[in-house]
């Protein structure tokens, strides 16, 4: 999934707004995440969520920068998301905190851009942390297609 130049521009400008008003965003994010995700690890010396969330917000503008963030913070993400369903809750809470922080600037186009990039982030985290992927290789697809084609052929020939 790729972003249009317009969506990239919207993400960049709204990300800048979030960074400028980060205390409000982080406070609301923290309240929501503690309510929705009871197993979320609280802040400590090892888990400086503020620093990682700010860094994530700055990297959520392109797929390459998201991948760099995930590679650089893989240990943190492994500890943060022991269950793959927590990634989806994190994505939803992040989007809610964005809508509250941006208020009137959170238009339908901005919301769609953030939904797209958070969807990419979620898929990348699932692939990196949990080894889950919804992508199959072309060879695997061809093999399955050939198997279904031969199976269907046998059924048609049988009386």
C-alpha positions as CSV (number, residue, x, y, z in Angstrom):
1,X,0.0,0.0,0.0
2,X,1.5,3.3,-1.0
3,X,0.7,6.8,-0.1
4,X,-0.2,9.5,-2.5
5,X,1.9,12.7,-2.5
6,X,-1.1,14.5,-1.0
7,X,-1.4,12.0,1.8
8,X,2.3,12.3,2.5
9,X,1.9,16.1,2.7
10,X,-1.0,15.6,5.1
11,X,0.9,13.2,7.3
12,X,4.0,15.5,7.4
13,X,2.0,18.6,8.4
14,X,-0.2,16.8,11.0
15,X,2.9,15.0,12.4
16,X,4.5,18.3,12.9
17,X,1.4,19.6,14.7
18,X,1.5,16.5,17.0
19,X,5.1,17.0,17.8
20,X,4.4,20.7,18.6
21,X,1.6,19.6,20.9
22,X,3.1,16.3,22.0
23,X,2.3,16.7,25.8
24,X,-1.5,16.8,25.0
25,X,-1.2,13.9,22.6
26,X,0.9,11.7,24.9
27,X,-1.3,12.4,28.0
28,X,-4.5,11.4,26.1
29,X,-2.7,8.4,24.5
30,X,-1.5,7.2,27.9
31,X,-5.0,7.5,29.4
32,X,-6.5,5.5,26.5
33,X,-3.9,2.9,26.3
34,X,-4.1,2.1,30.0
35,X,-7.9,1.8,29.7
36,X,-8.0,-0.2,26.6
37,X,-4.9,-2.4,27.1
38,X,-4.6,-3.5,30.7
39,X,-1.4,-5.5,30.0
40,X,0.4,-2.4,28.6
41,X,3.8,-2.1,30.3
42,X,3.9,1.1,32.4
43,X,6.7,3.7,32.0
44,X,9.9,2.8,33.7
45,X,13.6,3.0,33.2
46,X,13.4,0.3,30.6
47,X,10.2,1.5,28.9
48,X,10.4,5.2,28.1
49,X,7.2,5.3,26.1
50,X,7.3,9.0,25.7
51,X,10.6,8.9,23.7
52,X,9.5,5.9,21.6
53,X,6.0,7.4,20.8
54,X,7.6,10.7,19.8
55,X,10.1,8.9,17.6
56,X,7.3,6.7,16.1
57,X,5.2,9.8,15.3
58,X,8.2,11.3,13.5
59,X,8.8,8.1,11.5
60,X,5.2,7.5,10.4
61,X,5.5,9.4,7.2
62,X,6.8,6.7,4.8
63,X,7.2,3.0,4.7
64,X,11.0,3.2,4.7
65,X,11.2,5.3,7.8
66,X,8.6,3.0,9.5
67,X,10.8,0.0,8.7
68,X,13.9,1.8,10.1
69,X,12.0,2.6,13.3
70,X,10.9,-1.0,13.7
71,X,14.4,-2.4,13.0
72,X,16.0,0.1,15.4
73,X,13.4,-0.5,18.2
74,X,12.7,-4.2,17.7
75,X,13.5,-5.1,21.3
76,X,11.2,-2.5,22.6
77,X,8.4,-3.6,20.2
78,X,8.9,-7.3,21.2
79,X,8.4,-6.4,24.8
80,X,5.5,-4.0,24.1
81,X,3.5,-6.4,21.9
82,X,3.7,-9.9,23.3
83,X,0.3,-10.7,21.7
84,X,-0.5,-9.7,18.1
85,X,-3.9,-8.4,19.0
86,X,-2.2,-5.7,21.1
87,X,-0.8,-4.1,17.9
88,X,-4.4,-3.5,16.7
89,X,-5.4,-2.0,19.9
90,X,-2.3,0.2,19.9
91,X,-3.2,1.4,16.3
92,X,-6.8,2.3,17.3
93,X,-5.7,4.2,20.4
94,X,-3.1,6.0,18.4
95,X,-5.7,7.1,16.0
96,X,-8.1,8.2,18.8
97,X,-5.4,10.3,20.4
98,X,-4.6,11.9,17.0
99,X,-8.2,12.9,16.5
100,X,-8.4,14.5,20.0
101,X,-5.1,16.3,19.6
102,X,-5.6,17.6,16.1
103,X,-9.3,18.5,16.6
104,X,-10.6,20.5,13.6
105,X,-7.4,19.8,11.6
106,X,-8.3,16.1,11.7
107,X,-10.3,16.1,8.5
108,X,-11.5,13.0,6.6
109,X,-8.4,13.2,4.3
110,X,-6.1,13.4,7.3
111,X,-7.9,10.5,9.0
112,X,-7.6,8.4,5.8
113,X,-3.9,9.1,5.5
114,X,-3.2,8.2,9.1
115,X,-5.4,5.0,8.8
116,X,-3.3,4.0,5.8
117,X,0.1,4.6,7.4
118,X,-1.0,2.9,10.7
119,X,-2.2,-0.1,8.7
120,X,1.2,-0.3,7.1
121,X,2.8,0.1,10.6
122,X,0.6,-2.7,12.0
123,X,1.5,-5.1,9.2
124,X,5.2,-4.4,9.5
125,X,5.1,-4.9,13.3
126,X,3.2,-8.1,12.9
127,X,5.7,-9.4,10.3
128,X,8.8,-8.4,12.3
129,X,7.6,-9.2,15.9
130,X,5.3,-12.1,15.4
131,X,6.4,-13.5,12.0
132,X,2.9,-13.1,10.6
133,X,2.4,-12.1,7.0
134,X,-0.6,-11.9,4.8
135,X,1.6,-12.0,1.7
136,X,2.4,-15.3,0.0
137,X,5.0,-16.0,-2.7
138,X,4.1,-16.3,-6.3
139,X,5.4,-19.9,-6.3
140,X,3.1,-20.8,-3.4
141,X,0.2,-19.2,-5.2
142,X,0.9,-21.1,-8.4
143,X,1.1,-24.4,-6.5
144,X,-2.2,-23.8,-4.8
145,X,-3.8,-22.8,-8.1
146,X,-2.5,-25.9,-9.9
147,X,-3.7,-28.1,-7.0
148,X,-7.2,-26.5,-7.1
149,X,-7.2,-26.7,-10.9
150,X,-6.3,-30.4,-11.0
151,X,-8.8,-31.2,-8.2
152,X,-11.6,-29.4,-10.1
153,X,-10.7,-31.3,-13.3
154,X,-11.0,-34.7,-11.5
155,X,-14.4,-33.8,-10.2
156,X,-15.7,-32.8,-13.6
157,X,-14.5,-36.0,-15.3
158,X,-16.1,-38.2,-12.7
159,X,-19.7,-39.3,-13.6
